[in-house]
Amino acid sequence: MTDAQLIPLDLLFGEPAYLSPALSPDGTHIAYLAPHNGVLNIWAGLRGKDFSPVTDNRDRGILGFCWAHDGRHLLYMSDHEGDEQTHVHAVDLFGGGTRDLTPFDGVRAYIVGIDRRVPRYVLVGMNLRDPRRHDVYRVDLAGGEPSLVAENTGFSGWIADRELRIRGARGFAPDGGSSIMVRDTEEADWRTLHVMDYEDSMTSQAIGFTDDGLSLLVLSSVDSNTTRLLRLDVATGAAEVLYQDPRHDVRTVNLHPLTRQADLVVVERERNHLEALDPAVADDVARIRAIGDGDMIPLGRDGTGRTWLVQENVDDAPAGYHVYDGESGKAELLFTHQPEFARYPLARMEPFSFTARDGLTIDGYLSFPPGLDRRSLPAVLNVHGGPWDRDRWGLRVESQWLATRGYLCVQVNFRGSSGYGKDFLNAGSGEWGARMHDDLIDAVRWVTARGFADPDRIGVYGTSYGGYAALVGAAFTPEEFRCAVSVAGPSNLLTFVESVPPYWGPVLARLKRYIGDPETQADLLWSRSPLSRVGDIRIPILIAQGANDPRVRPQESEQIVAALREKGVPHEYLLFDDEGHGFVNPRNRLTFYAAAERFLARHLGGRNTTPGR
């Protein structure tokens, strides 16, 4: 691959040309995210007409939005410099400007519910009364102050019915389990509908009430290993299984916009799989699958359910967004998320599987450098965050970045990753820095044993839990790696668990049970902390951190940087004053990836497109 064929960093890690399109309730308008003022803003317009920006954010940009059911307002959340004190905003497409619906300092707000039956209102959660708990407020999009409709007495989430009445909530037990609570009216007492113990709690969630309010759709692994789609009778709690996969969890559920019945699920196997639940949409699903060779993901429908917005994901081309017309059975391509990618040779993302040292089957993905021989390549173990997330098939910019720079990119869904059932996810409980790390090392040895990777040129890289794994790799198994890159990685599990944000209170018991409790397992947590073995680190490390990160606070990076400095271990440290958990500002992203590219090239020998920068 020549230099001219390498994807530039500003194309890989700059803002995409188009992102997250959404149909208006009547299907006549489309809104999406695109660059404006150098960051992502919302653009909107009539289908088939010119689009223009409707927001003017100049800070970190807008990361997500939705249509209000009045068809007039778009709702979005934003924070300040990554502090996660998000506010909910409404922008009026027809000349009303933008309004902060939650204009309170030091308060975190989010959208709880919207519905077509009450189109002028939105429910928002805010920890205005108590920083540890989010109450629910009703906000009139036409103006006025938020009004309290549900006070939080110990819940971690809320469920509104079609009339925007709070009739469902999620409670947590001291042992890390949880339950779904319901009530018949907003004045009635709460009662328990569905109990999930600790093992089920992380793989279960409520989807919403059906149109008649008599049933609640939930994703639950109770009495099952994998997460199933259930319909619960609100009066009796009786459960009907609507869909179950034998090995993989149901990832998302699509509800018909009129009946709110589940008519389609997405199951994430090696690739995404669509399954029609309602015969009425079976033909639509078949036609949507035939739009292209990639994975087809429904993003939404208009209010009638006949017009669909669909995303096509492939691993070696930009994602495509299509409008599918259920009346004609035809699809129209709107745009691709980054058209410039089509000019460059891209890497494929190839599924692989291996058996861990204790017999557990582990899946992952390999991205080989395009055009190079698959022998003795420098490699980067790219560890996902969470850890209860997972790597997914498709076009992933970090995979493309590493592969096109000449590295074999190795991604592993180690135990503790989501999507493979509760037994696999809970196999990570108590295994931070232990069996979870063993799975990563076993993956490295798998690719080196097959000759794909040069064992003397392997780096480890990741963000959040992945950043922790990179530090563990440097401190616990330095013989396996030539270098490490850690972004927002906890270095001391004692200080990490003790410093979680106050609004994490309801899930703190689960976190302590999964990682360890500082009060009763201090020795275990310290032994699993990279800081405890900083004296064993002998490979260079690049560490990056956001100064406003409320999840992994700057002390996690600063204390290990201080220890590395004291012991004379080669390292680089990047602190971004206007970032939180991860890097959102395009300028900061480019600064980080340029530094990481130079660092990896220096120690592993891959390509560097940023000399002298």
ZIWO-V833484 format. One record per helix or strand of 2 or more residues. SS is the DSSP state (@ for helix, = for strand). FROM is the first residue (numbers start at 1). TO is the last residue. If there is no record, write none. Layout:
BEGIN
[[SS:FROM:TO] [SS:FROM:TO]]
END
This chain:
BEGIN
[[@:3:5] [@:9:13] [=:19:23] [=:29:36] [=:39:46] [=:52:53] [=:65:67] [=:73:78] [=:87:92] [=:97:100] [=:109:113] [@:116:118] [=:121:130] [=:133:140] [=:147:150] [=:155:160] [=:166:172] [=:178:182] [=:191:196] [@:198:201] [=:205:209] [=:215:220] [=:228:233] [=:239:243] [=:250:255] [=:262:268] [=:272:276] [@:279:289] [=:295:301] [=:307:313] [=:320:325] [=:330:336] [@:339:343] [=:350:355] [=:361:367] [=:377:383] [@:397:404] [=:408:413] [@:422:426] [@:435:449] [=:453:463] [@:465:476] [@:478:480] [=:483:487] [@:493:498] [@:502:515] [@:522:527] [@:530:536] [=:540:546] [@:554:567] [=:571:576] [@:586:604]]
END
